[in-house]
Amino acid sequence: MVEMRAFEPDFLRRLDRLVLGIRRSLSVRVGQRQIGRIQGAGIEPENFKEYAEGDDLRFLDWNTYARLDQLAIRTYRVERQVEVTVMIDRSASMGLPERDDKLGLALALGASLAYVAMGENDAVRLAAFATVRDGERLSATPFHRRREAYQQFKPFVTGLKPRGATGLFDAVSEFMRERRSPGVVILISDFLVEPGEFEDALARLLAARHELKVLHVMGEQETEANYPPGLYRIRDVETGAMREVVFGAELAEACRRKVSELRERLRDYCLRHGIVYAPAFGARNLETILERELPRLGVVR
């Protein structure tokens, strides 16, 4: 299975040169509460602002006052450590078509990006979401910071099986209840939900000031609708709904059009709202996606 590639030493060495493309340098007034933790020695003077009531007097620039008889506060650029949560869709639709191995690709990408982030000593965890009969919506690992702990993700990754409905909005709501400080969220899914659901889920994360990256995982057979013609009885693996269809060239074209419409709507929403969108099509393209497409799109650099 393709997710096992993410734990092979030769594969990981190819990721060593990559850095997660996140906005970690922020212009702030020292002492103001921000994402993550100040890295100590990384504080650099950057600019000045006019003093306003309530500003911390410790950061008055007395040289400016002596020269210009004006009160000014010095601001700084600080290097901050952030929390990164990689949310992976493990719903039933991620298991079909079987030969596409969408869940395997999602897990391999998620684990690989966690490894990359750990190279900067960021706090990283993996989370998997789906709505299942026992009521579970979101399961997650503890946060790990250093690559020495990376292999601790392996039991979580290898133990996940596709099941349940996607439940994207419910999973995001549960995530928001437990993580109140903004961080970085990497969302990996096939997004086979109603468009309004993924838009509402992404909007909620944005409103909480999380920095978002969306990886849209689809399979080659699913994208191309490459099925033999004939009469099919099909079942929705997430809702259980059944129907009969006669599959042929016309229906194949309709399937391809639906996939294209979903991709375009998700991509356009992300572009309008400053979210990095990266298509990840085909498990056999794992290396190309990680080493060529994700750097090109700004997910990593």
Backbone bond lengths (Angstrom), bond angles and torsions (degrees), N, CA, C in turn:
res aa  C-N    CA-C-N  psi(-1)  N-CA   C-N-CA  omega(-1)  CA-C   N-CA-C  phi
1 M - - - 1.465 - - 1.521 109.95 -
2 V 1.344 115.24 143.65 1.460 119.43 -169.74 1.530 112.83 -65.41
3 E 1.346 118.52 -26.55 1.464 119.41 -178.69 1.527 112.58 -63.53
4 M 1.337 117.78 -24.22 1.455 120.35 179.89 1.530 111.78 -68.13
5 R 1.334 116.77 -21.97 1.454 119.63 177.46 1.519 111.56 -58.30
6 A 1.330 116.65 -31.50 1.464 121.30 -175.64 1.525 112.96 -69.48
7 F 1.328 117.88 -4.25 1.461 120.44 179.04 1.529 112.08 -119.27
8 E 1.328 116.90 9.58 1.452 121.22 178.03 1.529 109.71 -86.14
9 P 1.339 118.42 130.69 1.470 121.30 -176.81 1.524 113.63 -54.93
10 D 1.328 118.20 -43.36 1.466 120.01 -179.64 1.521 111.50 -62.98
11 F 1.323 116.43 -39.64 1.463 120.59 178.88 1.525 110.44 -65.94
12 L 1.327 117.41 -43.70 1.467 121.10 -178.06 1.528 111.27 -65.17
13 R 1.323 116.94 -34.66 1.471 118.55 178.63 1.528 111.17 -61.43
14 R 1.321 117.35 -30.15 1.470 120.46 178.37 1.518 111.60 -71.11
15 L 1.331 116.78 -19.02 1.466 120.74 179.71 1.529 112.35 -90.60
16 D 1.325 117.74 -10.15 1.467 120.56 -173.48 1.522 113.08 -61.35
17 R 1.321 117.25 -27.62 1.474 119.53 -176.80 1.524 112.33 -85.00
18 L 1.344 118.43 -5.38 1.454 121.67 -176.47 1.528 111.38 -91.67
19 V 1.328 115.51 150.31 1.467 123.21 176.30 1.525 107.19 -129.76
20 L 1.327 116.61 138.04 1.457 119.87 178.25 1.528 109.55 -65.70
21 G 1.323 116.52 130.27 1.460 121.01 -176.01 1.513 112.20 -82.91
22 I 1.330 116.82 79.30 1.461 120.57 -179.91 1.516 110.09 -121.86
23 R 1.332 115.40 156.59 1.461 121.19 -179.77 1.516 107.94 -85.97
24 R 1.331 117.09 90.90 1.458 119.23 -177.69 1.524 112.51 -99.77
25 S 1.327 119.74 -17.18 1.456 121.55 177.53 1.513 109.14 -93.17
26 L 1.313 116.56 121.99 1.455 121.73 -176.57 1.520 109.66 -128.16
27 S 1.336 117.24 138.83 1.454 121.25 173.94 1.523 108.18 -83.85
28 V 1.322 116.96 113.43 1.460 120.63 -175.41 1.516 108.90 -138.46
29 R 1.319 115.44 164.31 1.452 120.73 170.22 1.513 106.90 -87.10
30 V 1.316 117.57 125.85 1.459 120.27 -176.93 1.522 109.27 -56.46
31 G 1.313 116.29 137.69 1.443 121.86 -177.65 1.518 113.10 97.23
32 Q 1.340 117.43 -16.55 1.464 121.14 177.47 1.517 109.15 -77.68
33 R 1.347 117.36 139.30 1.460 121.42 -177.76 1.523 109.49 -74.57
34 Q 1.350 117.13 125.17 1.458 122.47 -178.42 1.525 109.98 -135.39
35 I 1.338 116.17 179.52 1.460 121.04 177.26 1.519 109.54 -61.17
36 G 1.325 117.28 135.11 1.457 120.90 169.16 1.513 113.28 75.06
37 R 1.334 114.39 -159.46 1.450 120.37 -175.58 1.511 110.67 -125.04
38 I 1.326 116.28 144.76 1.459 119.70 175.90 1.521 108.54 -65.89
39 Q 1.312 116.09 138.02 1.452 121.16 -176.26 1.523 113.04 -86.87
40 G 1.343 117.43 15.34 1.453 120.86 174.00 1.506 112.83 82.56
41 A 1.349 116.26 -92.13 1.450 121.12 -173.21 1.518 113.69 -75.10
42 G 1.318 118.21 -5.01 1.458 120.22 -175.11 1.518 115.19 -88.02
43 I 1.367 117.93 19.33 1.457 120.09 -177.21 1.522 109.28 -86.96
44 E 1.343 116.54 125.74 1.460 121.39 -179.46 1.523 109.62 -129.61
45 P 1.368 118.45 131.91 1.459 119.80 173.72 1.520 109.34 -61.51
46 E 1.354 116.08 139.12 1.444 118.18 -178.04 1.519 112.80 -125.87
47 N 1.335 118.61 -46.43 1.459 119.47 -170.95 1.518 109.34 -158.03
48 F 1.337 115.53 -176.26 1.451 122.21 177.83 1.518 109.43 -129.50
49 K 1.311 116.32 153.32 1.458 122.10 172.08 1.519 108.46 -136.30
50 E 1.309 115.31 153.22 1.466 120.05 178.81 1.517 109.59 -65.90
51 Y 1.324 115.23 138.53 1.462 120.19 179.89 1.522 110.33 -62.96
52 A 1.340 116.42 137.54 1.460 122.40 174.78 1.518 108.43 -129.18
53 E 1.310 115.56 152.68 1.458 120.15 -179.17 1.523 110.51 -55.41
54 G 1.324 115.70 131.88 1.456 120.98 -178.81 1.513 113.72 100.45
55 D 1.350 118.46 -14.84 1.466 120.67 176.69 1.524 109.95 -66.12
56 D 1.312 115.30 150.62 1.460 122.16 -178.88 1.533 109.27 -72.84
57 L 1.317 117.26 118.54 1.464 121.45 -177.27 1.523 112.98 -65.64
58 R 1.306 117.00 -17.46 1.475 118.89 178.73 1.518 111.99 -64.12
59 F 1.340 117.13 -21.12 1.453 119.79 -175.21 1.524 112.79 -107.24
60 L 1.341 115.48 17.89 1.464 119.29 170.19 1.523 110.10 -64.66
61 D 1.321 116.56 140.27 1.462 120.75 176.40 1.531 107.87 -95.23
62 W 1.323 115.26 103.32 1.465 119.75 -174.11 1.527 111.80 -72.45
63 N 1.308 118.26 -26.31 1.470 119.69 176.22 1.529 110.73 -63.64
64 T 1.339 116.43 -41.83 1.465 120.00 177.52 1.526 110.37 -63.71
65 Y 1.310 116.79 -40.11 1.470 120.38 179.03 1.525 111.10 -63.86
66 A 1.357 116.24 -41.52 1.472 119.61 -179.15 1.523 111.28 -66.93
67 R 1.342 118.04 -37.20 1.457 120.92 -176.38 1.521 112.79 -81.44
68 L 1.335 116.38 -40.73 1.465 120.47 -169.27 1.523 113.42 -116.22
69 D 1.316 116.96 -4.03 1.460 121.38 -176.93 1.530 110.68 56.68
70 Q 1.354 115.57 38.28 1.456 121.96 178.09 1.521 109.31 -128.16
71 L 1.338 115.00 143.16 1.455 119.70 176.86 1.521 109.31 -88.91
72 A 1.335 116.48 125.53 1.469 121.65 -179.02 1.522 109.21 -136.87
73 I 1.311 114.75 144.58 1.467 122.20 176.90 1.516 108.39 -103.96
74 R 1.311 116.25 131.52 1.464 120.38 177.05 1.522 109.58 -83.92
75 T 1.331 117.00 131.77 1.470 121.78 174.90 1.520 108.91 -103.92
76 Y 1.326 115.16 162.18 1.458 121.47 -173.79 1.521 110.51 -133.27
77 R 1.322 114.15 154.45 1.462 120.62 168.85 1.521 106.62 -101.94
78 V 1.332 115.74 124.33 1.458 119.90 -176.77 1.519 109.33 -123.46
79 E 1.304 115.27 146.87 1.467 121.48 177.40 1.521 108.01 -91.84
80 R 1.339 116.32 123.62 1.453 119.41 -172.33 1.522 111.80 -118.23
81 Q 1.327 113.78 146.54 1.457 121.09 175.06 1.525 108.02 -93.03
82 V 1.321 117.41 136.34 1.460 120.45 -174.75 1.524 110.37 -121.91
83 E 1.318 115.05 162.35 1.456 121.49 172.34 1.525 109.04 -92.50
84 V 1.310 116.62 130.51 1.461 122.61 -179.90 1.528 108.24 -117.03
85 T 1.318 116.52 122.94 1.469 122.00 174.17 1.516 108.79 -114.17
86 V 1.321 116.26 122.36 1.462 121.96 176.19 1.521 107.23 -99.79
87 M 1.339 116.32 108.48 1.473 122.24 -177.62 1.526 109.49 -97.42
88 I 1.329 116.47 120.51 1.462 122.63 -174.14 1.525 109.75 -116.15
89 D 1.307 115.32 127.48 1.471 122.53 176.19 1.532 109.25 -71.69
90 R 1.346 116.93 119.00 1.464 119.90 177.16 1.526 110.67 -116.48
91 S 1.339 116.92 25.27 1.466 121.17 -178.00 1.533 110.65 -69.34
92 A 1.340 115.53 170.61 1.461 120.74 -175.05 1.523 112.64 -61.03
93 S 1.335 117.37 -33.23 1.471 118.99 -178.44 1.523 112.14 -65.55
94 M 1.340 117.24 -21.67 1.470 120.28 178.80 1.522 111.85 -72.42
95 G 1.337 117.01 -10.96 1.464 120.34 179.15 1.512 114.00 -95.71
96 L 1.321 117.73 -0.97 1.464 121.15 -176.93 1.526 111.34 -131.26
97 P 1.327 117.48 147.89 1.470 127.45 -12.43 1.541 110.49 -62.04
98 E 1.309 117.09 145.94 1.458 120.81 -173.12 1.522 112.32 -57.31
99 R 1.330 117.29 -40.37 1.459 118.86 -175.11 1.526 112.32 -70.68
100 D 1.341 117.51 -15.52 1.463 120.20 177.61 1.530 111.94 -77.21
101 D 1.330 117.98 -26.16 1.472 123.15 178.41 1.533 111.84 49.06
102 K 1.319 115.54 51.68 1.464 119.80 -179.54 1.530 112.10 -62.62
103 L 1.337 116.47 -41.48 1.467 118.44 -179.86 1.524 110.29 -64.78
104 G 1.328 117.01 -41.40 1.460 119.53 177.35 1.516 112.01 -58.64
105 L 1.342 116.88 -43.00 1.462 120.72 178.17 1.517 110.57 -64.49
106 A 1.337 117.19 -43.93 1.466 120.28 -179.88 1.526 111.30 -61.52
107 L 1.327 116.88 -42.24 1.457 120.63 179.84 1.525 111.49 -67.57
108 A 1.337 116.49 -40.61 1.462 119.66 178.33 1.520 111.01 -63.47
109 L 1.327 117.14 -43.28 1.463 120.73 178.50 1.528 111.09 -65.96
110 G 1.335 116.32 -43.94 1.459 119.72 -179.48 1.512 112.58 -62.48
111 A 1.332 116.80 -46.44 1.457 120.40 179.29 1.529 110.93 -64.99
112 S 1.334 117.02 -40.23 1.464 120.35 179.76 1.518 111.28 -63.00
113 L 1.325 117.60 -42.14 1.462 120.63 179.47 1.526 110.85 -68.58
114 A 1.332 117.18 -33.53 1.468 119.67 174.16 1.525 110.10 -62.63
115 Y 1.322 116.67 -43.36 1.470 120.92 178.23 1.526 110.81 -60.33
116 V 1.325 116.92 -43.82 1.465 120.84 179.23 1.520 110.47 -61.32
117 A 1.328 117.55 -46.51 1.462 121.41 -178.77 1.523 111.67 -63.29
118 M 1.327 116.95 -35.15 1.462 120.14 -179.35 1.519 111.95 -67.06
119 G 1.333 117.11 -18.99 1.454 120.25 176.32 1.514 112.87 -65.29
120 E 1.345 117.51 -20.57 1.459 123.03 176.88 1.530 111.28 -100.67
121 N 1.333 116.90 10.51 1.461 123.22 -178.49 1.525 113.12 60.83
122 D 1.329 116.48 26.10 1.462 119.44 172.55 1.521 109.59 -73.68
123 A 1.325 115.98 153.11 1.454 120.76 175.08 1.526 108.17 -79.01
124 V 1.336 117.31 120.87 1.458 122.16 -171.62 1.527 109.52 -129.03
125 R 1.325 115.40 140.67 1.465 119.28 171.09 1.520 109.31 -141.92
126 L 1.325 115.59 158.27 1.452 123.01 172.92 1.531 108.54 -104.07
127 A 1.324 115.68 141.45 1.467 120.82 175.96 1.521 108.34 -135.20
128 A 1.314 117.10 143.57 1.466 122.21 178.45 1.520 108.18 -121.71
129 F 1.342 115.98 140.19 1.456 118.34 -176.87 1.524 112.10 -131.80
130 A 1.317 113.77 147.19 1.470 125.55 172.97 1.509 105.77 178.86
131 T 1.309 117.08 154.03 1.464 121.34 176.01 1.517 108.09 -98.88
132 V 1.328 116.22 115.71 1.464 121.40 -176.54 1.523 109.39 -118.77
133 R 1.329 116.00 171.78 1.465 121.06 -172.23 1.518 113.14 -63.93
134 D 1.323 117.77 -29.34 1.470 118.81 -179.93 1.528 112.27 -79.57
135 G 1.334 116.61 4.08 1.459 120.61 175.25 1.514 114.76 90.87
136 E 1.323 117.93 -7.58 1.469 120.50 -179.12 1.527 110.05 -68.72
137 R 1.330 117.11 133.76 1.456 122.03 177.33 1.519 111.68 -115.81
138 L 1.319 116.73 -36.69 1.457 120.78 -174.01 1.519 109.43 -141.89
139 S 1.321 116.89 122.84 1.460 121.30 173.89 1.522 107.85 -119.49
140 A 1.305 117.45 143.94 1.461 119.74 -172.49 1.518 111.26 -146.01
141 T 1.322 115.09 154.84 1.457 122.40 173.08 1.530 108.94 -82.96
142 P 1.322 117.60 167.07 1.468 119.20 166.94 1.534 109.48 -67.24
143 F 1.332 116.23 164.72 1.457 120.62 173.09 1.526 109.42 -75.55
144 H 1.327 115.21 139.18 1.469 121.98 172.47 1.521 108.47 -126.86
145 R 1.340 116.62 147.93 1.457 120.24 -174.38 1.528 113.45 -112.61
146 R 1.288 118.34 -31.68 1.467 120.25 -172.13 1.517 110.63 -114.61
147 R 1.324 114.86 151.02 1.459 119.43 -177.35 1.527 112.67 -64.46
148 E 1.309 117.24 -20.77 1.460 119.20 176.53 1.528 111.25 -60.52
149 A 1.339 116.46 -23.64 1.468 121.09 -179.41 1.525 112.34 -95.85
150 Y 1.317 118.43 1.89 1.461 121.13 -172.46 1.532 112.54 -58.38
151 Q 1.324 117.82 -41.00 1.466 120.09 -176.85 1.523 112.57 -63.34
152 Q 1.331 117.50 -13.73 1.463 119.65 176.76 1.523 112.27 -68.99
153 F 1.330 117.00 -14.70 1.465 120.05 174.78 1.533 112.21 -76.90
154 K 1.321 117.42 -18.13 1.464 120.91 -170.49 1.532 113.36 -60.23
155 P 1.340 120.62 -46.71 1.481 118.55 179.20 1.523 112.82 -60.27
156 F 1.324 117.32 -36.04 1.458 120.30 178.44 1.521 110.60 -65.02
157 V 1.324 116.65 -46.63 1.464 121.55 -177.55 1.529 110.67 -64.89
158 T 1.319 117.54 -46.75 1.464 120.45 -175.51 1.528 112.46 -74.43
159 G 1.330 117.41 -17.16 1.463 120.12 -178.18 1.517 114.83 -90.09
160 L 1.324 117.95 -6.38 1.461 120.31 -176.50 1.526 111.18 -83.09
161 K 1.325 115.38 133.49 1.460 122.16 175.12 1.529 108.15 -125.49
162 P 1.335 117.41 149.05 1.470 119.00 179.91 1.516 111.63 -72.18
163 R 1.322 116.15 127.65 1.468 120.71 176.54 1.522 109.46 -165.92
164 G 1.322 115.33 155.72 1.442 120.95 174.42 1.521 113.76 83.60
165 A 1.324 114.70 175.46 1.460 122.04 176.31 1.520 109.58 -85.38
166 T 1.315 116.22 159.03 1.465 119.92 -174.98 1.523 111.65 -60.69
167 G 1.314 118.68 -52.96 1.465 121.15 176.87 1.512 112.98 57.30
168 L 1.328 117.00 43.31 1.469 120.71 -173.95 1.525 111.76 -62.32
169 F 1.321 117.71 -49.05 1.464 119.53 -177.67 1.526 110.87 -63.40
170 D 1.336 117.52 -41.25 1.468 120.53 178.84 1.525 110.77 -62.75
171 A 1.334 117.12 -39.55 1.463 120.48 179.34 1.526 110.85 -65.48
172 V 1.315 116.38 -42.99 1.467 119.84 177.91 1.526 110.44 -63.12
173 S 1.323 117.34 -40.19 1.465 120.61 178.68 1.519 110.97 -61.64
174 E 1.346 116.98 -41.76 1.465 120.16 178.10 1.525 110.44 -66.52
175 F 1.303 117.12 -41.64 1.465 121.04 176.88 1.527 110.39 -58.67
176 M 1.330 117.45 -42.80 1.460 121.39 -178.05 1.527 111.57 -65.92
177 R 1.305 117.09 -31.97 1.468 119.49 179.72 1.517 111.60 -67.53
178 E 1.332 117.17 -31.23 1.462 118.67 -176.23 1.521 114.30 -99.64
179 R 1.345 118.50 -17.93 1.468 121.24 179.42 1.516 108.20 -121.71
180 R 1.321 117.31 98.61 1.456 121.54 -175.00 1.526 113.19 -90.89
181 S 1.329 118.04 -19.90 1.461 120.61 178.59 1.516 109.90 -91.14
182 P 1.336 117.74 141.38 1.468 119.60 -179.39 1.518 112.14 -68.46
183 G 1.305 115.53 147.26 1.458 122.22 178.10 1.516 109.33 -152.55
184 V 1.315 116.32 -149.85 1.460 122.24 178.31 1.525 108.07 -111.40
185 V 1.333 116.45 130.27 1.465 122.05 177.28 1.522 108.38 -121.53
186 I 1.330 115.78 123.35 1.466 122.55 174.25 1.517 107.01 -106.70
187 L 1.310 116.56 115.01 1.465 122.24 -174.28 1.527 109.14 -106.74
188 I 1.352 116.30 119.85 1.461 122.04 -176.06 1.521 108.34 -119.19
189 S 1.347 116.70 119.13 1.462 120.51 -174.18 1.523 109.64 -161.83
190 D 1.356 115.30 164.67 1.466 118.84 169.10 1.530 111.28 -87.11
191 F 1.338 116.85 -9.61 1.466 123.41 175.82 1.535 112.17 55.72
192 L 1.331 116.08 34.98 1.462 120.34 176.15 1.521 109.16 -84.14
193 V 1.327 114.21 66.42 1.460 123.35 176.46 1.521 107.28 -133.72
194 E 1.304 116.17 172.12 1.462 119.49 174.98 1.530 108.48 -62.84
195 P 1.336 118.12 138.18 1.464 120.38 -177.66 1.526 113.80 -51.71
196 G 1.330 116.49 -37.89 1.459 118.94 179.87 1.514 113.08 -61.60
197 E 1.357 116.95 -29.36 1.469 119.53 -179.08 1.514 111.31 -70.80
198 F 1.334 118.21 -46.07 1.467 116.99 -179.07 1.530 110.66 -70.55
199 E 1.328 117.60 -31.21 1.462 119.39 177.43 1.525 110.98 -66.53
200 D 1.331 117.28 -43.00 1.471 120.85 178.89 1.536 110.82 -64.70
201 A 1.334 116.42 -40.86 1.468 119.92 -179.39 1.525 110.95 -65.18
202 L 1.325 117.09 -46.38 1.465 120.15 179.38 1.524 111.12 -65.38
203 A 1.338 116.91 -39.49 1.465 120.27 179.24 1.526 110.94 -61.95
204 R 1.312 117.32 -36.97 1.468 119.82 -179.85 1.524 110.89 -67.57
205 L 1.324 117.15 -40.77 1.462 120.08 177.17 1.523 111.00 -64.99
206 L 1.322 116.83 -40.85 1.463 120.25 178.79 1.524 111.05 -64.22
207 A 1.316 116.99 -40.29 1.462 120.44 -179.02 1.527 111.43 -62.18
208 A 1.327 116.18 -28.03 1.461 120.80 177.92 1.527 112.04 -88.34
209 R 1.338 117.41 8.03 1.471 124.93 174.62 1.527 113.47 68.62
210 H 1.334 116.94 26.64 1.459 119.24 171.88 1.527 109.10 -76.34
211 E 1.307 116.40 144.43 1.467 121.35 172.09 1.523 107.38 -86.64
212 L 1.334 117.11 124.19 1.461 121.39 -170.13 1.514 112.39 -111.47
213 K 1.329 113.89 143.27 1.459 122.34 168.77 1.523 107.16 -133.63
214 V 1.312 116.76 131.35 1.463 122.65 -176.95 1.519 109.29 -114.31
215 L 1.325 116.95 123.63 1.456 122.63 173.30 1.522 107.79 -110.30
216 H 1.322 115.47 116.80 1.466 121.79 -175.41 1.524 108.58 -97.18
217 V 1.326 116.08 104.39 1.462 122.54 -175.60 1.530 109.58 -93.40
218 M 1.316 116.15 124.82 1.463 121.98 173.54 1.525 108.27 -138.73
219 G 1.341 115.75 157.76 1.451 121.16 178.99 1.514 111.83 -97.10
220 E 1.322 115.36 160.00 1.465 119.64 -178.56 1.530 111.69 -68.53
221 Q 1.325 117.21 -44.81 1.467 118.98 179.45 1.525 110.48 -64.37
222 E 1.316 116.13 -40.67 1.459 121.31 179.44 1.527 111.17 -63.20
223 T 1.327 116.90 -41.63 1.460 121.89 -178.01 1.528 111.22 -69.87
224 E 1.321 115.33 -40.09 1.464 119.88 -175.58 1.528 113.07 -87.31
225 A 1.355 117.46 -10.93 1.478 122.04 -176.18 1.524 110.54 50.31
226 N 1.317 114.27 49.79 1.466 120.83 -174.62 1.532 110.04 -94.43
227 Y 1.348 116.23 79.77 1.458 122.16 179.98 1.536 109.27 -123.70
228 P 1.314 117.60 147.16 1.469 119.28 177.06 1.526 110.99 -62.58
229 P 1.320 118.76 143.14 1.471 120.63 178.39 1.525 110.92 -66.03
230 G 1.336 115.46 152.52 1.458 119.63 178.19 1.518 111.22 150.66
231 L 1.343 114.92 -177.59 1.462 122.10 179.08 1.523 108.70 -88.99
232 Y 1.328 116.63 128.09 1.464 122.18 -178.08 1.526 109.51 -125.17
233 R 1.316 115.60 141.25 1.462 121.36 165.83 1.526 105.78 -105.38
234 I 1.297 116.40 115.43 1.469 120.16 -173.17 1.527 110.11 -115.24
235 R 1.311 115.09 150.37 1.460 122.03 179.45 1.518 109.40 -127.46
236 D 1.314 116.22 132.17 1.466 121.53 173.90 1.525 107.54 -71.59
237 V 1.341 117.05 115.53 1.463 120.19 -173.40 1.526 112.13 -69.85
238 E 1.325 118.40 -15.15 1.460 120.34 -178.76 1.521 112.44 -98.53
239 T 1.348 117.65 -30.92 1.466 119.80 -179.22 1.526 112.67 -108.84
240 G 1.338 118.10 -19.08 1.451 121.76 -177.58 1.511 114.16 84.62
241 A 1.326 118.84 -2.41 1.468 121.91 -178.96 1.525 110.82 -64.00
242 M 1.342 116.77 140.40 1.465 122.60 -178.39 1.523 110.00 -116.16
243 R 1.339 115.70 147.64 1.463 120.31 171.62 1.520 109.25 -159.84
244 E 1.329 115.95 158.30 1.455 121.82 176.14 1.520 109.11 -105.55
245 V 1.334 115.89 138.01 1.462 120.52 178.75 1.523 108.59 -136.85
246 V 1.307 115.44 150.61 1.461 121.67 171.00 1.515 106.79 -101.97
247 F 1.316 114.08 111.81 1.461 118.70 -174.04 1.522 110.05 -93.10
248 G 1.318 114.82 130.17 1.462 121.52 178.26 1.505 109.46 -156.94
249 A 1.331 116.92 -163.16 1.466 121.29 -175.01 1.521 111.63 -61.45
250 E 1.341 117.20 -40.55 1.470 120.26 -177.14 1.523 111.36 -65.69
251 L 1.339 116.57 -44.74 1.463 119.90 179.90 1.526 111.14 -69.68
252 A 1.336 117.15 -34.91 1.460 120.38 176.65 1.524 110.87 -60.37
253 E 1.332 116.44 -42.87 1.453 120.65 178.49 1.529 111.20 -64.76
254 A 1.347 116.00 -38.84 1.467 119.77 177.90 1.534 110.59 -63.71
255 C 1.336 117.19 -38.96 1.472 120.77 177.84 1.525 110.96 -63.78
256 R 1.322 116.38 -45.45 1.471 119.80 179.46 1.526 111.06 -62.39
257 R 1.325 115.60 -37.52 1.464 119.58 179.50 1.535 110.73 -66.20
258 K 1.333 117.19 -39.64 1.459 121.28 178.83 1.529 110.77 -63.78
259 V 1.324 116.66 -43.13 1.459 120.69 178.57 1.524 110.10 -61.69
260 S 1.318 116.42 -43.41 1.462 120.99 179.79 1.530 111.24 -63.98
261 E 1.325 116.86 -40.69 1.468 120.51 179.39 1.526 111.12 -64.88
262 L 1.336 116.66 -41.54 1.463 120.46 177.73 1.518 110.41 -61.62
263 R 1.334 116.09 -47.40 1.464 120.88 -178.91 1.530 110.89 -60.01
264 E 1.323 116.19 -44.60 1.467 119.80 -177.55 1.525 111.59 -68.02
265 R 1.333 117.18 -40.13 1.467 118.80 -179.34 1.525 111.07 -66.26
266 L 1.336 116.78 -42.80 1.463 120.36 178.67 1.528 110.47 -65.52
267 R 1.328 116.77 -46.00 1.471 120.58 179.48 1.524 111.03 -60.37
268 D 1.330 117.36 -45.73 1.462 120.52 -177.67 1.526 111.46 -65.08
269 Y 1.333 116.68 -39.65 1.468 119.21 177.52 1.531 110.14 -61.39
270 C 1.323 116.01 -45.00 1.462 119.71 -179.77 1.529 111.24 -62.14
271 L 1.320 116.91 -45.16 1.459 120.04 -179.17 1.528 111.39 -62.32
272 R 1.318 117.17 -39.85 1.473 120.37 -179.62 1.514 112.11 -66.14
273 H 1.325 117.70 -26.70 1.462 120.83 -173.32 1.529 113.15 -112.03
274 G 1.320 117.03 15.21 1.463 119.95 175.16 1.513 114.90 71.11
275 I 1.330 116.87 25.81 1.465 122.13 178.47 1.527 108.36 -97.90
276 V 1.314 117.14 133.64 1.461 120.37 175.75 1.526 108.62 -71.63
277 Y 1.327 116.45 124.47 1.469 122.19 179.00 1.522 108.94 -114.67
278 A 1.336 115.62 129.42 1.464 120.28 -179.63 1.520 109.36 -134.76
279 P 1.346 118.68 115.71 1.460 120.47 173.70 1.526 109.78 -73.10
280 A 1.315 116.33 139.82 1.472 121.51 178.64 1.514 106.87 -132.59
281 F 1.329 116.03 89.56 1.458 121.19 -173.32 1.524 110.50 -108.91
282 G 1.345 115.29 117.92 1.457 120.41 172.90 1.506 114.04 97.74
283 A 1.347 117.08 113.90 1.460 121.59 -178.16 1.525 111.91 -61.89
284 R 1.329 118.06 -30.44 1.462 119.58 -179.17 1.526 111.88 -71.89
285 N 1.332 116.47 -7.92 1.464 120.93 179.70 1.528 112.63 -98.97
286 L 1.333 118.04 17.39 1.466 121.84 -174.75 1.523 112.51 -50.77
287 E 1.340 117.35 -52.86 1.467 120.16 -177.05 1.525 111.76 -62.92
288 T 1.334 116.40 -41.94 1.469 119.95 179.01 1.519 111.04 -62.50
289 I 1.321 116.72 -41.93 1.466 120.65 179.51 1.524 110.16 -61.58
290 L 1.328 117.00 -47.11 1.461 120.94 -176.00 1.526 112.89 -71.48
291 E 1.307 117.37 -41.58 1.456 120.54 -170.88 1.521 113.86 -93.86
292 R 1.337 116.80 -18.12 1.465 118.68 -176.74 1.524 111.87 -121.22
293 E 1.347 116.28 -53.18 1.464 119.08 -172.88 1.529 112.52 -74.18
294 L 1.330 118.62 -46.35 1.461 119.40 -178.29 1.528 112.83 -65.08
295 P 1.349 119.85 -39.03 1.475 117.97 172.85 1.528 112.53 -64.19
296 R 1.317 117.53 -38.46 1.465 120.78 -179.71 1.519 111.50 -63.28
297 L 1.326 116.72 -34.35 1.460 121.26 -176.35 1.527 113.41 -93.19
298 G 1.326 117.39 -4.37 1.459 120.48 175.36 1.511 115.81 91.62
299 V 1.330 118.05 6.36 1.465 119.54 176.23 1.518 109.77 -68.08
300 V 1.322 115.69 -42.85 1.467 121.97 172.53 1.524 107.52 -129.45
301 R 1.308 116.12 169.68 1.464 120.04 176.98 1.529 109.27 -146.12
